[in-house]
Structure formats: structure tokens, C-alpha cells
């Protein structure tokens, strides 16, 4: 019976060693899984960083788009004001040209009148000159 007990004990020791070996293997596999998890965490962190960069670029593009929209609105406003100014300048230019034409006409009329008066004076002077002789 002692032999049987020793055999059982030997077998139990052998099974204990196998279980220890299996435990060691499981610990090694566990360590490998932890390493893989750490790598995945590092990859996740990198993707998060890339996402943050894309978000920053996206925000910059959005900001640039807003600036362009504001510039376009400002340009439209300037073009509208420029169009109004052109209309006003054209109106004032037309008024000025009309006034200039009126002044030229008045001046021409005045010059003709002065010329007629001068002609009359000359005629009178000629008549007086003839009478004096």
C-alpha cells in the first residue's frame, strides 16, 4: 500500500509540476496579451492624435472658408458701393457737362451781344468821324 501511495504521490507531484508548467505558460500568454493590449493602446493613442490633427486642420479650413465668405461679402459690398459711386459720378458729370454747355451758350450769346454793341459803337464812331470832317 505504501508503494501505491508513493506512486499516487509521485503522480500528484508530476501533475502538480504539469499544472505549474501550464500556469507558467498561461502567465506567458497573459504577458503577451498585455503587451499586445499595450501596443493596441499605443496605436489607439496615435489614431487619436491623428484625429485631433485632422480636427485641427478641419477647423482651420472652416475658419478659412468663413474668411473667404466674409471677403466675398465685403467685395460684393464694395462692388455695390462702387456701382453707386459710378452712377453718382456719371450723374454729376452729366450735370456738369449740361451746365458747361449752358455756360458756353450763354457766353456765346454774350460775346455776340458785345460784338454787336462794339459794332454799333464803331458805326457811331464812324458817323461822328464823318460829321467832324
N, CA, C and O of each residue as an XYZ file, in Angstrom:
532
protein
N       0.798     -1.162      0.000
C       0.000      0.000      0.000
C       0.863      1.256      0.000
O       0.512      2.277     -0.593
N       1.945      1.156      0.648
C       2.861      2.292      0.666
C       3.365      2.589     -0.728
O       3.555      3.749     -1.092
N       3.580      1.558     -1.500
C       4.039      1.725     -2.865
C       2.971      2.457     -3.673
O       3.263      3.361     -4.456
N       1.765      2.052     -3.463
C       0.669      2.654     -4.206
C       0.546      4.124     -3.807
O       0.346      4.996     -4.652
N       0.666      4.377     -2.526
C       0.587      5.755     -2.057
C       1.739      6.577     -2.623
O       1.553      7.729     -3.018
N       2.922      5.985     -2.662
C       4.078      6.697     -3.222
C       3.877      6.969     -4.713
O       4.230      8.031     -5.226
N       3.289      5.959     -5.401
C       3.024      6.148     -6.823
C       2.001      7.279     -7.016
O       2.141      8.130     -7.895
N       0.975      7.256     -6.168
C      -0.046      8.294     -6.257
C       0.574      9.658     -5.970
O       0.298     10.634     -6.668
N       1.413      9.717     -4.937
C       2.087     10.958     -4.586
C       3.007     11.410     -5.713
O       3.061     12.597     -6.033
N       3.729     10.468     -6.314
C       4.602     10.804     -7.448
C       3.772     11.364     -8.609
O       4.128     12.353     -9.251
N       2.640     10.675     -8.844
C       1.783     11.141     -9.923
C       1.213     12.538     -9.598
O       1.119     13.414    -10.458
N       0.848     12.695     -8.348
C       0.340     14.004     -7.935
C       1.414     15.081     -8.083
O       1.135     16.187     -8.545
N       2.671     14.740     -7.677
C       3.773     15.696     -7.863
C       3.985     15.997     -9.343
O       4.221     17.141     -9.731
N       3.896     14.946    -10.164
C       4.076     15.117    -11.593
C       2.963     16.005    -12.148
O       3.217     16.891    -12.964
N       1.720     15.761    -11.701
C       0.593     16.583    -12.153
C       0.748     18.014    -11.653
O       0.421     18.969    -12.358
N       1.250     18.153    -10.428
C       1.487     19.478     -9.859
C       2.502     20.244    -10.709
O       2.330     21.433    -10.981
N       3.566     19.543    -11.125
C       4.586     20.186    -11.967
C       3.992     20.571    -13.320
O       4.291     21.633    -13.866
N       3.133     19.676    -13.856
C       2.500     19.982    -15.141
C       1.594     21.214    -14.996
O       1.590     22.109    -15.842
N       0.829     21.228    -13.898
C      -0.033     22.389    -13.666
C       0.785     23.666    -13.508
O       0.401     24.727    -14.000
N       1.922     23.549    -12.813
C       2.809     24.709    -12.680
C       3.324     25.144    -14.052
O       3.408     26.336    -14.349
N       3.664     24.161    -14.879
C       4.141     24.454    -16.230
C       3.029     25.127    -17.046
O       3.277     26.108    -17.747
N       1.811     24.599    -16.951
C       0.675     25.171    -17.662
C       0.417     26.585    -17.137
O       0.166     27.505    -17.916
N       0.479     26.753    -15.809
C       0.309     28.086    -15.218
C       1.357     29.059    -15.755
O       1.048     30.208    -16.071
N       2.602     28.583    -15.855
C       3.677     29.433    -16.366
C       3.392     29.808    -17.818
O       3.614     30.947    -18.228
N       2.900     28.840    -18.590
C       2.560     29.111    -19.981
C       1.421     30.136    -20.061
O       1.460     31.069    -20.863
N       0.402     29.939    -19.206
C      -0.696     30.896    -19.186
C      -0.213     32.284    -18.777
O      -0.675     33.292    -19.311
N       0.719     32.327    -17.829
C       1.275     33.627    -17.430
C       2.022     34.271    -18.603
O       1.928     35.479    -18.821
N       2.762     33.452    -19.354
C       3.496     33.973    -20.511
C       2.509     34.481    -21.573
O       2.700     35.549    -22.155
N       1.441     33.687    -21.815
C       0.429     34.109    -22.788
C      -0.250     35.383    -22.295
O      -0.506     36.306    -23.069
N      -0.537     35.418    -20.990
C      -1.137     36.619    -20.396
C      -0.232     37.838    -20.593
O      -0.705     38.924    -20.928
N       1.063     37.647    -20.383
C       2.025     38.741    -20.567
C       2.037     39.187    -22.028
O       2.121     40.378    -22.327
N       1.952     38.194    -22.946
C       1.919     38.540    -24.368
C       0.652     39.334    -24.705
O       0.701     40.320    -25.441
N      -0.484     38.887    -24.156
C      -1.730     39.625    -24.381
C      -1.643     41.038    -23.809
O      -2.140     41.992    -24.408
N      -1.002     41.161    -22.639
C      -0.817     42.501    -22.063
C       0.044     43.361    -22.984
O      -0.233     44.547    -23.161
N       1.089     42.771    -23.572
C       1.951     43.504    -24.493
C       1.165     43.913    -25.746
O       1.295     45.035    -26.234
N       0.339     42.975    -26.261
C      -0.485     43.287    -27.426
C      -1.478     44.396    -27.075
O      -1.690     45.322    -27.859
N      -2.085     44.291    -25.882
C      -3.000     45.350    -25.442
C      -2.289     46.694    -25.364
O      -2.836     47.717    -25.775
N      -1.074     46.689    -24.838
C      -0.309     47.935    -24.749
C      -0.039     48.488    -26.146
O      -0.122     49.696    -26.371
N       0.285     47.589    -27.086
C       0.514     48.052    -28.461
C      -0.766     48.632    -29.066
O      -0.737     49.669    -29.730
N      -1.881     47.955    -28.830
C      -3.153     48.486    -29.333
C      -3.474     49.837    -28.693
O      -3.983     50.743    -29.354
N      -3.171     49.960    -27.399
C      -3.380     51.254    -26.740
C      -2.516     52.329    -27.388
O      -2.966     53.457    -27.590
N      -1.265     51.974    -27.714
C      -0.366     52.931    -28.364
C      -0.905     53.305    -29.746
O      -0.876     54.474    -30.132
N      -1.399     52.305    -30.490
C      -1.978     52.569    -31.812
C      -3.218     53.452    -31.659
O      -3.410     54.398    -32.423
N      -4.066     53.134    -30.658
C      -5.251     53.966    -30.403
C      -4.840     55.404    -30.096
O      -5.462     56.349    -30.581
N      -3.794     55.565    -29.293
C      -3.331     56.911    -28.953
C      -2.854     57.639    -30.210
O      -3.100     58.833    -30.379
N      -2.164     56.900    -31.092
C      -1.705     57.519    -32.345
C      -2.889     57.924    -33.216
O      -2.906     59.008    -33.799
N      -3.874     57.040    -33.295
C      -5.069     57.396    -34.077
C      -5.788     58.596    -33.472
O      -6.285     59.461    -34.193
N      -5.839     58.639    -32.154
C      -6.457     59.799    -31.502
C      -5.690     61.072    -31.846
O      -6.292     62.116    -32.097
N      -4.361     60.981    -31.857
C      -3.544     62.144    -32.211
C      -3.796     62.552    -33.663
O      -3.909     63.739    -33.970
N      -3.884     61.563    -34.552
C      -4.160     61.852    -35.965
C      -5.551     62.474    -36.100
O      -5.733     63.430    -36.854
N      -6.530     61.933    -35.372
C      -7.878     62.505    -35.395
C      -7.860     63.947    -34.920
O      -8.513     64.813    -35.503
N      -7.102     64.199    -33.850
C      -7.012     65.571    -33.331
C      -6.395     66.495    -34.378
O      -6.827     67.635    -34.547
N      -5.378     65.988    -35.079
C      -4.756     66.809    -36.131
C      -5.742     67.086    -37.257
O      -5.829     68.208    -37.757
N      -6.490     66.047    -37.653
C      -7.487     66.252    -38.706
C      -8.556     67.247    -38.255
O      -9.011     68.084    -39.036
N      -8.951     67.143    -36.978
C      -9.929     68.108    -36.461
C      -9.361     69.522    -36.517
O     -10.066     70.462    -36.884
N      -8.078     69.677    -36.151
C      -7.450     70.999    -36.193
C      -7.399     71.516    -37.633
O      -7.683     72.688    -37.883
N      -7.039     70.651    -38.571
C      -6.994     71.042    -39.988
C      -8.402     71.395    -40.466
O      -8.603     72.370    -41.190
N      -9.361     70.588    -40.051
C     -10.753     70.857    -40.408
C     -11.198     72.216    -39.887
O     -11.860     72.975    -40.596
N     -10.831     72.518    -38.646
C     -11.177     73.822    -38.066
C     -10.514     74.957    -38.826
O     -11.121     76.003    -39.052
N      -9.264     74.743    -39.218
C      -8.568     75.780    -39.989
C      -9.245     76.008    -41.333
O      -9.425     77.149    -41.759
N      -9.624     74.905    -42.006
C     -10.314     75.053    -43.284
C     -11.654     75.759    -43.096
O     -12.045     76.589    -43.918
N     -12.349     75.430    -42.022
C     -13.620     76.093    -41.731
C     -13.401     77.587    -41.506
O     -14.160     78.423    -41.995
N     -12.349     77.900    -40.759
C     -12.022     79.306    -40.499
C     -11.689     80.025    -41.810
O     -12.142     81.146    -42.040
N     -10.899     79.374    -42.663
C     -10.543     79.963    -43.947
C     -11.788     80.152    -44.813
O     -11.929     81.161    -45.504
N     -12.687     79.171    -44.769
C     -13.907     79.278    -45.557
C     -14.744     80.457    -45.067
O     -15.304     81.202    -45.871
N     -14.830     80.625    -43.739
C     -15.569     81.766    -43.185
C     -14.933     83.079    -43.614
O     -15.625     84.035    -43.965
N     -13.605     83.113    -43.582
C     -12.910     84.327    -44.014
C     -13.195     84.623    -45.479
O     -13.427     85.774    -45.852
N     -13.178     83.581    -46.312
C     -13.458     83.778    -47.737
C     -14.883     84.276    -47.949
O     -15.128     85.150    -48.780
N     -15.818     83.710    -47.190
C     -17.213     84.166    -47.307
C     -17.300     85.634    -46.912
O     -17.969     86.423    -47.580
N     -16.616     86.005    -45.815
C     -16.627     87.410    -45.389
C     -15.975     88.312    -46.424
O     -16.456     89.413    -46.691
N     -14.869     87.837    -47.008
C     -14.211     88.621    -48.059
C     -15.131     88.796    -49.272
O     -15.209     89.879    -49.851
N     -15.826     87.717    -49.647
C     -16.736     87.812    -50.779
C     -17.862     88.796    -50.488
O     -18.248     89.584    -51.352
N     -18.389     88.746    -49.256
C     -19.448     89.693    -48.882
C     -18.911     91.118    -48.922
O     -19.578     92.024    -49.423
N     -17.701     91.317    -48.393
C     -17.090     92.648    -48.431
C     -16.864     93.114    -49.854
O     -17.086     94.280    -50.181
N     -16.418     92.191    -50.702
C     -16.177     92.533    -52.100
C     -17.491     92.907    -52.790
O     -17.544     93.862    -53.565
N     -18.558     92.137    -52.499
C     -19.856     92.464    -53.082
C     -20.309     93.845    -52.621
O     -20.846     94.631    -53.402
N     -20.084     94.127    -51.336
C     -20.459     95.433    -50.795
C     -19.674     96.539    -51.492
O     -20.233     97.564    -51.882
N     -18.356     96.312    -51.643
C     -17.526     97.309    -52.324
C     -17.965     97.504    -53.779
O     -18.022     98.629    -54.275
N     -18.273     96.395    -54.450
C     -18.724     96.499    -55.840
C     -20.040     97.270    -55.926
O     -20.242     98.075    -56.834
N     -20.929     97.012    -54.968
C     -22.199     97.736    -54.947
C     -21.960     99.222    -54.714
O     -22.533    100.070    -55.398
N     -21.101     99.532    -53.734
C     -20.785    100.939    -53.461
C     -20.102    101.584    -54.665
O     -20.381    102.732    -55.013
N     -19.205    100.826    -55.295
C     -18.508    101.352    -56.468
C     -19.510    101.637    -57.589
O     -19.406    102.646    -58.286
N     -20.475    100.741    -57.752
C     -21.502    100.947    -58.776
C     -22.310    102.202    -58.467
O     -22.589    102.999    -59.363
N     -22.688    102.380    -57.201
C     -23.424    103.585    -56.806
C     -22.585    104.844    -57.045
O     -23.082    105.858    -57.535
N     -21.293    104.750    -56.683
C     -20.413    105.905    -56.886
C     -20.297    106.235    -58.368
O     -20.297    107.407    -58.747
N     -20.199    105.206    -59.208
C     -20.118    105.439    -60.650
C     -21.378    106.128    -61.159
O     -21.315    107.035    -61.989
N     -22.528    105.680    -60.643
C     -23.786    106.312    -61.053
C     -23.801    107.777    -60.630
O     -24.200    108.651    -61.400
N     -23.359    108.040    -59.388
C     -23.327    109.421    -58.908
C     -22.358    110.262    -59.726
O     -22.673    111.390    -60.106
N     -21.171    109.706    -59.997
C     -20.178    110.443    -60.789
C     -20.734    110.710    -62.185
O     -20.579    111.804    -62.727
N     -21.385    109.696    -62.760
C     -21.960    109.883    -64.097
C     -23.036    110.963    -64.059
O     -23.120    111.790    -64.967
N     -23.869    110.956    -62.998
C     -24.903    111.974    -62.873
C     -24.284    113.361    -62.760
O     -24.674    114.289    -63.470
N     -23.292    113.491    -61.838
C     -22.658    114.803    -61.653
C     -21.883    115.227    -62.897
O     -21.863    116.408    -63.241
N     -21.245    114.272    -63.574
C     -20.538    114.590    -64.808
C     -21.529    115.086    -65.854
O     -21.278    116.077    -66.541
N     -22.665    114.382    -65.970
C     -23.695    114.804    -66.926
C     -24.221    116.192    -66.586
O     -24.401    117.034    -67.466
N     -24.470    116.421    -65.283
C     -24.954    117.748    -64.853
C     -23.921    118.819    -65.155
O     -24.249    119.905    -65.633
N     -22.660    118.493    -64.866
C     -21.580    119.446    -65.118
C     -21.454    119.745    -66.607
O     -21.275    120.902    -66.988
N     -21.543    118.731    -67.445
C     -21.458    118.929    -68.893
C     -22.630    119.774    -69.378
O     -22.463    120.646    -70.232
N     -23.831    119.510    -68.825
C     -25.004    120.293    -69.202
C     -24.805    121.758    -68.806
O     -25.096    122.669    -69.581
N     -24.300    121.968    -67.578
C     -24.049    123.327    -67.103
C     -22.983    123.989    -67.960
O     -23.091    125.170    -68.290
N     -21.949    123.228    -68.324
C     -20.892    123.763    -69.172
C     -21.463    124.173    -70.530
O     -21.131    125.240    -71.047
N     -22.315    123.333    -71.106
C     -22.944    123.668    -72.384
C     -23.802    124.924    -72.253
O     -23.785    125.794    -73.124
N     -24.565    125.009    -71.135
C     -25.386    126.211    -70.915
C     -24.498    127.450    -70.799
O     -24.800    128.499    -71.367
N     -23.392    127.311    -70.050
C     -22.480    128.444    -69.875
C     -21.850    128.834    -71.210
O     -21.721    130.019    -71.519
N     -21.456    127.822    -72.007
C     -20.897    128.113    -73.331
C     -21.921    128.841    -74.193
O     -21.590    129.793    -74.901
N     -23.166    128.383    -74.124
C     -24.218    129.013    -74.915
C     -24.435    130.454    -74.455
O     -24.543    131.371    -75.269
N     -24.499    130.641    -73.106
C     -24.668    131.994    -72.568
C     -23.484    132.877    -72.945
O     -23.657    134.028    -73.344
N     -22.280    132.323    -72.813
C     -21.072    133.080    -73.144
C     -21.063    133.443    -74.625
O     -20.703    134.562    -74.990
N     -21.456    132.505    -75.471
C     -21.512    132.770    -76.913
C     -22.507    133.884    -77.196
O     -22.256    134.779    -78.004
N     -23.644    133.807    -76.509
C     -24.661    134.853    -76.681
C     -24.130    136.198    -76.207
O     -24.328    137.216    -76.871
N     -23.452    136.206    -75.054
C     -22.880    137.451    -74.527
C     -21.821    138.005    -75.475
O     -21.754    139.211    -75.716
N     -20.991    137.099    -76.011
C     -19.941    137.538    -76.944
C     -20.578    138.150    -78.192
O     -20.114    139.170    -78.701
N     -21.643    137.515    -78.675
C     -22.343    138.079    -79.848
C     -22.925    139.455    -79.515
O     -22.844    140.386    -80.316
N     -23.510    139.565    -78.329
C     -24.079    140.847    -77.912
C     -22.995    141.919    -77.817
O     -23.164    143.032    -78.313
N     -21.847    141.559    -77.153
C     -20.738    142.511    -77.036
C     -20.225    142.874    -78.416
O     -19.888    144.027    -78.683
N     -20.169    141.878    -79.292
C     -19.697    142.134    -80.654
C     -20.648    143.091    -81.380
O     -20.212    143.999    -82.088
N     -21.953    142.871    -81.190
C     -22.940    143.770    -81.813
C     -22.833    145.180    -81.248
O     -22.887    146.162    -81.987
N     -22.679    145.270    -79.908
C     -22.542    146.591    -79.283
C     -21.285    147.266    -79.795
O     -21.295    148.456    -80.109
N     -20.180    146.490    -79.881
C     -18.915    147.055    -80.384
C     -19.090    147.524    -81.827
O     -18.598    148.580    -82.224
N     -19.806    146.703    -82.599
C     -20.056    147.075    -83.999
C     -20.874    148.374    -84.057
O     -20.604    149.250    -84.879
N     -21.868    148.486    -83.182
C     -22.681    149.704    -83.141
C     -21.824    150.906    -82.730
O     -21.934    151.979    -83.324
N     -20.977    150.727    -81.723
C     -20.073    151.815    -81.293
C     -19.163    152.238    -82.446
O     -18.918    153.422    -82.675
N     -18.682    151.247    -83.144
C     -17.792    151.554    -84.260
C     -18.553    152.339    -85.340
O     -18.038    153.293    -85.923
N     -19.786    151.907    -85.582
C     -20.608    152.630    -86.566
C     -20.845    154.077    -86.119
O     -20.765    155.014    -86.914
N     -21.139    154.230    -84.820
C     -21.374    155.567    -84.273
C     -20.105    156.390    -84.400
O     -20.160    157.559    -84.783
N     -18.959    155.791    -84.082
C     -17.691    156.500    -84.178
C     -17.410    156.903    -85.631
O     -16.894    157.990    -85.889
N     -17.742    156.052    -86.540
C     -17.536    156.366    -87.956
C     -18.443    157.531    -88.383
O     -18.032    158.429    -89.118
N     -19.682    157.483    -87.898
C     -20.612    158.560    -88.221
C     -20.107    159.870    -87.639
O     -20.108    160.894    -88.322
N     -19.678    159.847    -86.388
C     -19.155    161.039    -85.736
C     -17.888    161.518    -86.462
O     -17.675    162.721    -86.615
N     -17.117    160.645    -86.873
C     -15.888    160.968    -87.567
C     -16.207    161.633    -88.901
O     -15.527    162.576    -89.304
N     -17.221    161.154    -89.574
C     -17.623    161.729    -90.843
C     -18.196    163.130    -90.652
O     -17.968    164.022    -91.469
N     -18.923    163.310    -89.587
C     -19.511    164.591    -89.317
C     -18.434    165.612    -88.919
O     -18.596    166.805    -89.175
N     -17.423    165.193    -88.344
C     -16.371    166.104    -87.950
C     -15.543    166.523    -89.173
O     -14.864    167.549    -89.123
N     -15.577    165.850    -90.132
C     -14.748    166.214    -91.273
C     -15.409    167.147    -92.163
O     -14.835    167.548    -93.175
